[in-house]
Amino acid sequence: MKLLIVFAPLLLAGCAVGSAYNAPALPVADAWKAAAATPRPVAGAWWKGFGDPALDALVEQALAGNPDIDVALARVEQARAGAGMAKAAQLPSANVTGSLARSQQSLEDGLGRLARYVPGFGRTQDRAQAGIEAGWDLDLAGGLRRGREAALADLVAAQAGTDAARLAVVGDLIDTYLGLRGAEAQLSAVEQRRTIAQERLDIMRRRASVGEAATNALEEPTATLAVLDALLPQARGGVAVAKGRLAILVGKPASADLPELALASGIPAGSDPAAGVPADLLRRRPDLVVAEATLRAAHARVGQALGEYWPKLSLSGLLGFASNSLSSFGSGDSSVVQGAVGLRWRLFDFGRVDAEIARAKGAEKEALASYRGAVLRGGEQVESAFARLATARAALASRQDQAAALDRAAARAGKAYAVGEISRDQLRAAQAVALDGVDAVRDAQVEVARAVLGCHRALGG
């Protein structure tokens, strides 16, 4: 045992269990196909690229008051505490202890019975004790060091998880905001259509009343008006639902008013996000940072498990005083000095240690596979997002051409009505058709804005 205590530190000094973490080779493309390889932007408020003050105000509120972000921040606090505990485990510890007690034994039980027969043997005893206890678990094999590495990686994952929560909240808020602006535009269009349909029905009723039109000519405008009357509640409901969702995202009740919405109106276009190069994705996307941090923690825990193969040495000591008499407490005779070297070695438990190591290695393989899969999915999402953006912009250009043609037709109808070539009913019919182009452009604008948002989210904000 003496030889073991003397030579174990020398044997273990060169045995840092486990291996240093090396980032794995990942299936990352050299360049994007759908996205332009523009320089990586400085991190900041990327949502301000939409140029909408109402949206900016809502995002700031959501970042400050959304409960999901608070949950992620609380996890960071827990991970930071775990890293602090792992660091403290490598350092010596000391405790100050003390007690002062007086006890009176029964004269009918145990040693108390001696007080009846032995002169000077008192049934009342005092006990005073105070001291400093110190201990230190020597991390000779490096298991505690690997444990701290794992805890620090968990902290990185928790911090990146907060970034992921912020990105998710901001992304959901912008998507809901775009849906709200689209719903408001749709409601306005339905109201315009209903005004036109009501006027056409009134015109047809006057013509039918004087015999200029058959009675069955009222059926088509009546049916059109009924359809629009059914659409109006749906459109209003869509606006109300979107506002309620926005209120929840900013941390307010669904029924709360949002005066920030009055700061702007219309559908924001959004600016092109800077794609950079595929390798940037590993630093920019929070989910990939979480995946690598999880892999790093799993790798460190393999080393931590390997440390169980080796003996554990600990140093402990006690310095203090103990006495059964308060008058002698603190004197040299009552001093207590103790030192010890402890040994713990799971020498006959290697089967269980083998299982623990196998489990840690399996967790590391799982984390590696998850990380590689997350990288592949991240690259695919970026390519798909930019391809969707290109498609959405092409569709918007076509819809704008269509709307321009319908506007010109409506303008010609207005001129023809002014000179008496067509009736007011025909003019209103042409204007109603022109609204189809407005609806198509509105839907295409929302799709483009959501495609821009999709690019930002795919790139990690």
C-alpha positions in Angstrom: 0.0 0.0 0.0 2.9 2.4 0.8 4.4 1.7 -2.6 1.1 2.3 -4.3 0.6 5.6 -2.6 4.1 6.7 -3.5 4.2 5.6 -7.1 0.5 6.1 -8.2 1.0 9.8 -8.8 4.0 9.1 -11.0 2.1 6.4 -12.9 -1.0 8.5 -13.5 0.8 11.8 -14.3 1.2 10.7 -17.9 -2.3 9.3 -18.1 -4.8 12.1 -19.0 -7.8 9.9 -19.6 -9.6 10.4 -22.9 -8.3 12.4 -25.8 -8.5 16.1 -26.7 -11.6 17.1 -28.7 -11.0 17.6 -32.4 -13.8 19.0 -34.6 -15.0 16.2 -37.0 -14.9 16.5 -40.8 -18.3 17.5 -41.9 -20.1 17.3 -45.3 -20.1 21.0 -46.0 -20.1 22.3 -49.6 -17.6 24.7 -50.9 -20.2 27.2 -52.1 -23.9 27.7 -52.3 -25.8 27.0 -55.5 -28.9 29.0 -55.0 -27.5 31.8 -52.7 -24.9 34.3 -53.7 -21.6 34.1 -51.8 -21.8 37.6 -50.3 -19.6 38.6 -47.4 -20.8 37.6 -43.9 -22.5 40.6 -42.3 -21.8 41.9 -38.8 -24.1 40.3 -36.3 -27.0 42.6 -35.4 -30.7 43.3 -35.6 -31.2 41.5 -38.9 -35.0 42.1 -38.8 -34.5 45.8 -39.3 -33.8 44.9 -43.0 -37.5 44.8 -43.4 -37.6 48.6 -42.8 -40.8 48.5 -40.7 -40.8 50.5 -37.5 -43.8 48.7 -36.1 -42.1 45.3 -36.7 -38.9 46.6 -35.0 -40.9 47.8 -31.9 -42.7 44.4 -31.6 -39.5 42.4 -32.0 -37.8 44.4 -29.2 -40.8 43.7 -26.9 -40.7 40.0 -27.7 -37.0 39.8 -27.0 -37.6 41.4 -23.6 -40.8 39.7 -22.6 -41.3 36.4 -24.3 -41.5 33.4 -21.8 -39.7 31.0 -24.1 -36.6 33.2 -24.0 -36.9 33.4 -20.3 -36.9 29.6 -20.1 -33.8 29.5 -22.2 -32.1 32.1 -20.0 -32.9 30.1 -16.9 -31.3 27.0 -18.5 -28.1 29.1 -19.1 -28.1 29.9 -15.3 -28.4 26.2 -14.5 -25.6 25.3 -16.9 -23.4 28.1 -15.5 -23.9 26.7 -12.1 -23.1 23.2 -13.3 -19.8 24.5 -14.8 -19.0 26.2 -11.5 -19.6 23.0 -9.5 -17.4 21.1 -11.9 -14.6 23.6 -11.4 -15.0 23.6 -7.6 -14.7 19.8 -7.6 -11.0 20.2 -8.8 -10.1 22.5 -5.9 -9.5 21.8 -2.2 -12.5 22.3 0.1 -12.6 23.3 3.8 -15.3 23.3 6.4 -15.5 25.0 9.8 -17.3 22.8 12.3 -18.2 23.4 15.9 -20.5 22.1 18.6 -21.3 22.7 22.3 -23.4 20.2 24.1 -24.4 19.1 27.6 -26.1 15.8 28.2 -27.6 14.1 31.3 -27.7 10.4 31.3 -30.4 8.2 32.9 -29.5 6.7 36.2 -31.4 3.6 35.1 -29.7 3.0 31.8 -26.3 2.3 30.4 -23.3 4.1 31.9 -25.6 6.3 33.9 -26.1 3.5 36.4 -22.4 3.9 37.4 -23.2 7.3 38.9 -25.1 5.5 41.7 -22.2 3.4 42.8 -18.9 5.1 41.5 -17.9 8.2 43.4 -17.0 11.1 41.1 -18.8 9.6 38.1 -21.3 12.4 37.1 -24.3 11.8 35.1 -24.0 15.2 33.4 -21.3 15.6 30.7 -20.2 18.6 28.6 -18.8 18.3 25.1 -17.1 21.2 23.2 -15.6 20.8 19.7 -14.4 23.2 17.0 -12.1 22.8 14.1 -11.3 23.2 10.4 -11.7 20.2 8.1 -10.0 20.3 4.7 -10.0 17.8 1.9 -8.8 17.6 -1.7 -9.6 14.9 -4.3 -6.4 14.7 -6.4 -7.4 14.6 -10.1 -4.4 12.5 -11.1 -6.1 10.7 -13.9 -7.9 13.8 -15.3 -11.4 12.6 -14.8 -12.5 15.7 -13.0 -10.9 17.8 -15.7 -12.9 16.0 -18.4 -16.0 16.5 -16.3 -15.4 20.2 -16.2 -14.9 20.2 -20.0 -18.3 18.5 -20.4 -19.9 21.1 -18.1 -18.4 24.0 -20.1 -19.7 22.4 -23.3 -23.1 22.1 -21.7 -22.9 25.9 -20.9 -22.0 26.7 -24.5 -25.0 24.6 -25.6 -27.3 26.4 -23.2 -26.1 29.8 -24.4 -26.6 28.8 -28.0 -30.0 27.4 -27.0 -30.9 31.0 -25.9 -29.9 32.3 -29.4 -32.0 29.6 -30.9 -35.0 30.6 -28.8 -34.5 34.2 -29.8 -34.3 33.3 -33.4 -37.5 31.1 -33.2 -39.4 33.8 -31.4 -38.4 36.6 -33.8 -39.0 34.4 -36.8 -42.5 33.4 -35.5 -43.3 37.1 -34.7 -42.2 38.3 -38.2 -44.1 35.5 -39.9 -47.2 36.4 -37.9 -46.7 40.1 -38.6 -46.5 39.4 -42.3 -49.7 37.3 -42.1 -51.4 40.1 -40.3 -50.5 42.7 -42.9 -51.6 40.3 -45.6 -54.9 39.7 -43.7 -55.5 43.4 -43.4 -54.9 43.9 -47.1 -57.2 41.0 -47.9 -59.9 42.5 -45.6 -59.6 45.9 -47.4 -59.9 44.1 -50.8 -63.0 42.2 -49.7 -64.6 45.4 -48.4 -63.9 47.1 -51.8 -65.3 44.1 -53.7 -68.4 44.2 -51.5 -68.9 47.9 -52.2 -68.7 47.2 -56.0 -71.0 44.2 -55.7 -73.6 46.1 -53.8 -73.5 48.9 -56.3 -73.9 46.5 -59.2 -76.8 44.8 -57.5 -78.5 48.2 -57.0 -78.0 49.1 -60.6 -79.4 45.8 -61.7 -82.5 46.2 -59.4 -83.2 49.6 -60.9 -82.9 48.3 -64.4 -85.2 45.3 -63.6 -87.7 47.6 -62.0 -88.1 49.6 -65.2 -88.1 46.6 -67.5 -84.5 47.1 -68.9 -83.3 43.8 -67.5 -84.9 40.4 -66.7 -85.6 39.5 -63.1 -83.2 36.5 -63.3 -80.4 39.0 -64.0 -80.4 39.8 -60.2 -79.2 36.2 -59.4 -75.5 36.7 -60.3 -74.9 39.9 -58.4 -77.0 38.7 -55.5 -74.9 35.5 -55.2 -71.6 37.5 -55.5 -72.7 39.7 -52.7 -73.6 36.7 -50.5 -70.2 35.2 -51.1 -68.5 38.4 -50.1 -70.7 38.8 -47.0 -69.5 35.3 -46.0 -65.8 36.2 -46.6 -65.9 39.4 -44.5 -66.2 37.7 -41.1 -63.4 35.3 -42.1 -61.2 38.2 -43.1 -61.9 40.1 -39.9 -61.3 36.9 -37.9 -57.9 36.4 -39.6 -56.8 39.9 -38.5 -58.0 39.3 -35.0 -56.2 35.9 -34.7 -53.0 37.4 -36.0 -53.1 40.3 -33.5 -53.8 37.9 -30.7 -50.8 35.8 -31.7 -48.6 38.8 -31.9 -49.6 39.8 -28.4 -48.7 36.4 -27.0 -45.3 36.5 -28.7 -44.5 39.8 -27.1 -45.5 38.5 -23.7 -48.9 40.0 -23.4 -52.4 38.6 -23.1 -54.1 37.8 -26.5 -56.7 40.5 -25.9 -54.1 43.2 -25.3 -53.9 46.2 -27.7 -50.8 46.7 -29.7 -50.5 50.4 -30.4 -47.2 49.7 -32.2 -49.1 48.4 -35.2 -50.1 52.0 -36.0 -46.5 52.9 -36.6 -46.6 51.4 -40.1 -48.9 49.5 -42.5 -48.5 47.5 -45.7 -46.4 44.5 -46.4 -42.6 45.0 -45.8 -40.4 43.7 -48.6 -37.3 42.8 -46.7 -33.7 43.0 -47.8 -31.5 40.2 -49.2 -29.7 38.4 -46.4 -26.0 37.8 -46.8 -25.3 34.2 -47.3 -21.6 34.1 -46.9 -20.1 30.6 -47.5 -21.4 27.2 -46.2 -18.7 27.0 -43.5 -20.1 30.1 -41.9 -23.3 28.1 -41.1 -21.4 26.2 -38.4 -20.9 29.4 -36.5 -24.1 31.2 -37.3 -26.8 28.7 -36.8 -27.6 28.2 -33.1 -28.8 24.7 -33.6 -25.5 23.7 -35.1 -23.6 25.3 -32.2 -25.8 23.3 -29.8 -25.2 20.1 -31.8 -21.4 20.5 -31.7 -21.4 21.5 -28.0 -23.4 18.4 -27.3 -20.8 16.3 -29.2 -18.0 18.0 -27.3 -19.6 17.3 -24.0 -20.2 13.6 -24.9 -16.6 13.3 -25.9 -15.4 14.7 -22.6 -17.7 12.3 -20.7 -16.0 9.4 -22.4 -12.8 10.5 -20.8 -14.6 11.1 -17.5 -15.8 7.5 -17.6 -12.3 6.2 -18.5 -11.1 7.8 -15.3 -13.0 5.3 -13.3 -10.4 2.7 -14.3 -7.8 4.4 -12.1 -7.4 4.7 -8.4 -8.6 7.9 -6.7 -6.5 9.6 -4.1 -7.7 12.2 -1.6 -6.0 14.2 1.1 -7.8 15.3 4.2 -6.9 17.0 7.4 -8.4 18.3 10.6 -7.1 21.0 13.0 -9.1 22.0 16.0 -10.0 21.4 19.7 -12.2 19.0 21.5 -12.8 18.7 25.3 -15.3 17.4 27.8 -14.6 20.4 30.0 -15.2 24.0 29.0 -12.4 25.1 31.3 -9.8 23.2 29.3 -11.2 23.9 25.9 -8.7 25.7 23.7 -5.7 24.5 25.6 -2.9 22.6 24.1 -4.1 19.4 25.7 -7.4 19.7 23.9 -5.9 20.3 20.4 -6.7 17.9 17.7 -4.5 17.4 14.6 -5.3 14.8 12.0 -4.0 14.1 8.5 -5.0 11.3 6.1 -4.5 10.0 2.6 -7.5 8.2 1.2 -7.6 5.6 -1.6 -10.6 4.5 -3.6 -10.2 2.1 -6.5 -13.0 0.2 -8.2 -10.6 -2.7 -8.7 -13.3 -5.4 -8.7 -16.0 -3.3 -10.4 -14.4 -3.1 -13.9 -17.5 -4.8 -15.4 -19.6 -1.9 -14.4 -17.0 0.6 -15.5 -16.8 -1.1 -18.9 -20.6 -0.6 -19.2 -20.4 3.0 -18.2 -17.6 3.7 -20.8 -19.6 1.8 -23.5 -22.6 3.9 -22.7 -20.6 7.1 -22.9 -19.1 6.1 -26.2 -22.5 5.3 -27.6 -23.7 8.7 -26.5 -20.8 10.3 -28.3 -21.6 8.3 -31.5 -25.2 9.5 -31.3 -24.1 13.1 -30.8 -21.7 12.8 -33.8 -24.4 11.4 -36.1 -26.9 14.1 -34.9 -24.3 16.8 -35.6 -23.6 15.6 -39.1 -27.3 15.2 -39.8 -28.0 18.8 -38.5 -25.3 20.2 -40.8 -26.7 18.4 -43.8 -30.2 19.6 -43.0 -28.9 23.1 -42.4 -27.3 23.3 -45.8 -30.4 21.9 -47.4 -32.6 24.5 -45.7 -30.4 27.3 -46.9 -30.4 26.1 -50.5 -34.2 25.6 -50.4 -34.8 29.0 -48.8 -32.9 30.9 -51.5 -34.5 28.8 -54.2 -37.9 29.6 -52.8 -36.9 33.3 -52.6 -36.0 33.3 -56.3 -39.2 31.6 -57.3 -41.3 34.0 -55.2 -39.7 37.0 -56.7 -40.2 35.7 -60.2 -43.9 35.0 -59.4 -44.2 38.6 -57.9 -42.9 40.1 -61.2 -45.4 38.1 -63.2 -48.3 39.1 -60.8 -47.2 42.8 -61.0 -47.3 42.6 -64.9 -50.8 41.0 -64.6 -52.0 43.7 -62.2 -50.6 46.5 -64.4 -52.5 45.1 -67.4 -55.7 44.9 -65.4 -55.2 48.4 -64.2 -54.8 49.6 -67.7 -58.0 47.8 -68.7 -59.8 49.4 -65.8 -58.5 52.8 -66.8 -59.7 52.4 -70.4 -63.1 51.3 -69.0 -63.1 54.6 -67.0 -62.5 56.6 -70.1 -65.1 54.7 -72.0 -67.6 55.3 -69.3 -66.8 59.0 -69.2 -67.8 59.3 -72.9 -70.8 57.0 -72.6 -69.5 54.0 -74.4 -70.2 51.6 -71.6 -72.6 51.5 -68.6 -71.7 52.0 -65.0 -72.3 48.3 -64.3 -69.6 47.5 -67.0 -67.2 49.9 -65.4 -67.7 48.4 -62.0 -67.2 44.9 -63.5 -63.9 46.0 -65.0 -62.8 47.5 -61.6 -63.7 44.3 -59.8 -61.5 42.3 -62.2 -58.7 44.7 -61.5 -58.9 43.8 -57.8 -58.0 40.3 -58.8 -54.6 41.6 -59.8 -54.3 43.5 -56.5 -55.1 40.3 -54.6 -52.5 38.3 -56.6 -49.8 41.0 -56.0 -50.6 41.1 -52.3 -50.3 37.3 -51.9 -47.0 37.4 -53.9 -45.6 40.1 -51.8 -46.3 38.2 -48.6 -44.7 35.1 -50.1 -41.6 37.1 -51.0 -41.3 38.6 -47.5 -41.7 35.2 -46.0 -39.1 33.8 -48.3 -36.7 36.5 -47.2 -37.5 35.6 -43.6 -36.9 31.9 -44.4 -33.4 32.8 -45.7 -32.6 34.7 -42.5 -33.8 31.8 -40.4 -32.0 29.2 -42.4 -28.7 31.2 -42.0 -29.2 31.4 -38.3 -30.3 35.1 -38.1 
